[in-house]
């Protein structure tokens, strides 16, 4: 598992340098890289969304706290998994963080096993998100190759219209619809109508 995430970064954000040091020590045996920041602002100024990883974030910090940083990341459409840590959080605070999309919420003191388990779970989430984003970009690029008429035919396919029904709706021949269907399948690199509909419904911006 460690090998799988060798290119990942575990970001640490806490206003207490001693906590940052202890987290670094706990994570070091995994072989994962860490980068520490003493404020949310410092993290935002240095973070690159292209870098795979996860974020271990103190809930209560001065200026911009953990929940505010989580909201800012969401505003910027940054999907890095967040593991909150807190020494005196109330249940509503943990619920708020998790509802906002946090991967986990750990209360201090926590043991190294809990932390490492949460980290690898979060790195798996990040990896899955990145793979899905790549697939989405690929599908949308393929969709952009379709002509306006092919997009109309595709929408009718998605709506479960037969070629005969599509021909009637578009006022074109059945043979023309079949030709469009064949070109759509080729351009979308789909092996079946089921696969075509599944990828389009899942990844289309509409």
C-alpha positions as CSV (number, residue, x, y, z in Angstrom):
1,X,0.0,0.0,0.0
2,X,2.8,2.4,0.8
3,X,4.3,1.8,-2.6
4,X,1.1,2.7,-4.3
5,X,1.1,6.2,-2.8
6,X,4.8,7.1,-3.0
7,X,4.0,10.2,-5.0
8,X,1.3,11.4,-2.6
9,X,1.8,14.2,-0.1
10,X,0.3,14.4,3.4
11,X,-0.3,18.0,4.2
12,X,-0.3,19.0,7.8
13,X,-2.0,22.2,9.0
14,X,-1.9,23.2,12.7
15,X,-1.0,26.4,14.5
16,X,0.9,24.4,17.1
17,X,4.5,23.5,15.8
18,X,4.7,20.7,18.4
19,X,1.7,19.0,16.9
20,X,3.1,19.4,13.4
21,X,6.4,17.8,14.6
22,X,4.6,14.9,16.3
23,X,2.4,14.2,13.3
24,X,5.5,14.2,11.1
25,X,7.1,11.6,13.4
26,X,4.0,9.4,13.4
27,X,3.8,9.4,9.6
28,X,7.5,9.1,8.8
29,X,7.6,5.2,9.1
30,X,5.1,4.9,6.3
31,X,7.5,6.4,3.8
32,X,4.9,9.0,2.9
33,X,6.1,12.6,2.3
34,X,4.7,15.4,4.5
35,X,4.6,19.1,4.3
36,X,3.7,21.3,7.3
37,X,1.9,24.7,7.6
38,X,1.1,26.7,10.7
39,X,-1.9,28.4,9.1
40,X,-4.7,27.8,6.6
41,X,-3.6,30.8,4.6
42,X,0.0,29.5,4.4
43,X,-1.4,26.2,3.1
44,X,-3.6,27.8,0.5
45,X,-0.7,29.9,-0.8
46,X,1.5,26.8,-1.3
47,X,-0.9,24.1,-2.3
48,X,-0.9,22.7,-5.8
49,X,-4.1,20.8,-6.8
50,X,-2.0,18.7,-9.2
51,X,-0.3,17.1,-6.3
52,X,-2.0,13.9,-5.1
53,X,-2.4,13.7,-1.4
54,X,-4.6,14.4,1.7
55,X,-4.9,17.1,4.3
56,X,-4.6,16.7,8.1
57,X,-6.3,19.8,9.4
58,X,-6.7,21.2,12.9
59,X,-10.3,22.2,13.5
60,X,-9.7,25.3,15.7
61,X,-7.1,27.8,14.5
62,X,-6.8,31.6,14.6
63,X,-7.8,33.7,11.6
64,X,-9.1,31.0,9.3
65,X,-10.1,27.9,11.1
66,X,-10.4,24.3,9.7
67,X,-14.0,24.5,8.7
68,X,-13.5,27.8,6.9
69,X,-10.5,26.3,5.1
70,X,-12.6,23.3,4.1
71,X,-15.3,25.7,2.7
72,X,-12.6,27.7,0.8
73,X,-11.3,24.5,-0.8
74,X,-14.8,23.6,-1.8
75,X,-15.3,27.0,-3.3
76,X,-12.2,26.6,-5.3
77,X,-13.4,23.1,-6.4
78,X,-10.4,21.4,-4.7
79,X,-11.3,17.9,-3.7
80,X,-8.4,17.0,-1.5
81,X,-9.6,14.6,1.3
82,X,-9.6,16.3,4.7
83,X,-8.9,14.6,8.0
84,X,-9.8,16.9,10.9
85,X,-8.1,16.7,14.2
86,X,-9.2,18.4,17.4
87,X,-8.5,18.3,21.1
88,X,-11.8,19.8,22.3
89,X,-14.4,19.5,19.5
90,X,-18.1,19.2,20.2
91,X,-20.2,16.6,18.4
92,X,-22.0,19.3,16.3
93,X,-18.6,20.5,15.0
94,X,-17.6,17.0,13.9
95,X,-20.9,16.5,12.2
96,X,-20.6,19.8,10.4
97,X,-17.1,18.9,9.1
98,X,-18.2,15.4,8.0
99,X,-21.4,16.8,6.3
100,X,-19.2,19.3,4.5
101,X,-17.2,16.3,3.0
102,X,-14.4,15.6,5.5
103,X,-13.0,12.1,5.1
104,X,-12.5,11.7,8.9
105,X,-12.6,13.5,12.2
106,X,-10.1,12.4,14.9
107,X,-10.1,13.6,18.5
108,X,-6.8,14.1,20.3
109,X,-5.2,12.0,21.7
110,X,-5.4,9.5,18.9
111,X,-3.0,6.6,18.3
112,X,-0.7,6.1,15.3
113,X,-2.8,3.2,14.0
114,X,-5.9,5.4,13.8
115,X,-4.0,8.2,12.0
116,X,-2.3,6.0,9.5
117,X,-5.5,4.1,8.7
118,X,-7.3,7.4,8.1
119,X,-4.4,8.7,5.9
120,X,-4.4,5.6,3.6
121,X,-8.2,5.7,3.4
122,X,-8.0,9.3,2.3
123,X,-5.3,8.7,-0.2
124,X,-7.5,6.0,-1.7
125,X,-10.3,8.5,-2.0
126,X,-8.0,11.0,-3.6
127,X,-6.7,8.4,-6.1
128,X,-10.2,7.4,-7.0
129,X,-11.3,11.0,-7.4
130,X,-8.4,11.7,-9.8
131,X,-9.1,8.6,-11.9
132,X,-12.7,9.6,-12.2
133,X,-11.8,13.2,-13.2
134,X,-9.5,11.8,-15.9
135,X,-12.3,9.6,-17.2
136,X,-14.7,12.5,-17.1
137,X,-12.4,14.7,-19.1
138,X,-11.8,11.9,-21.6
139,X,-15.6,11.4,-22.1
140,X,-16.3,15.1,-22.4
141,X,-13.5,15.4,-25.0
142,X,-15.1,12.5,-27.0
143,X,-18.5,14.2,-26.7
144,X,-17.1,17.4,-28.1
145,X,-16.2,15.5,-31.4
146,X,-19.9,14.7,-32.1
147,X,-21.7,16.9,-34.6
148,X,-24.9,18.7,-33.5
149,X,-27.0,16.1,-35.2
150,X,-25.1,13.2,-33.6
151,X,-25.7,14.8,-30.2
152,X,-29.4,14.9,-30.9
153,X,-29.4,11.2,-31.8
154,X,-27.3,10.5,-28.7
155,X,-29.8,12.2,-26.5
156,X,-32.6,10.1,-28.0
157,X,-30.6,7.0,-27.4
158,X,-30.2,8.0,-23.8
159,X,-33.9,8.5,-23.6
160,X,-34.3,4.9,-24.8
161,X,-35.7,5.8,-28.2
162,X,-35.5,3.2,-30.9
163,X,-33.9,4.1,-34.2
164,X,-37.4,4.1,-35.7
165,X,-38.7,6.5,-33.0
166,X,-35.6,8.7,-33.3
167,X,-36.1,8.9,-37.1
168,X,-39.6,10.1,-36.6
169,X,-38.7,12.7,-34.0
170,X,-35.9,14.1,-36.2
171,X,-37.8,13.7,-39.4
172,X,-35.0,11.7,-41.1
173,X,-34.8,8.2,-42.4
174,X,-34.2,5.1,-40.3
175,X,-31.1,4.4,-42.3
176,X,-29.7,7.8,-41.5
177,X,-30.3,7.3,-37.8
178,X,-28.5,4.0,-37.9
179,X,-25.6,5.7,-39.7
180,X,-25.5,8.3,-37.0
181,X,-25.6,5.6,-34.3
182,X,-22.6,3.8,-35.8
183,X,-20.6,7.0,-36.0
184,X,-21.5,7.9,-32.4
185,X,-20.4,4.5,-31.2
186,X,-17.1,4.9,-33.1
187,X,-16.4,8.4,-31.9
188,X,-17.3,7.6,-28.3
189,X,-15.2,4.4,-28.4
190,X,-18.1,2.4,-27.0
191,X,-18.6,-1.3,-27.6
192,X,-22.3,-1.4,-26.8
193,X,-25.3,0.9,-26.5
194,X,-25.4,0.1,-22.8
195,X,-21.8,1.3,-22.4
196,X,-22.4,4.4,-24.4
197,X,-25.4,5.4,-22.3
198,X,-23.6,4.6,-19.0
199,X,-20.5,6.7,-19.8
200,X,-22.6,9.6,-21.2
201,X,-25.0,9.7,-18.3
202,X,-22.2,9.5,-15.7
203,X,-19.7,11.9,-17.1
204,X,-21.6,14.3,-19.3
205,X,-21.6,17.9,-18.0
206,X,-25.4,18.0,-18.5
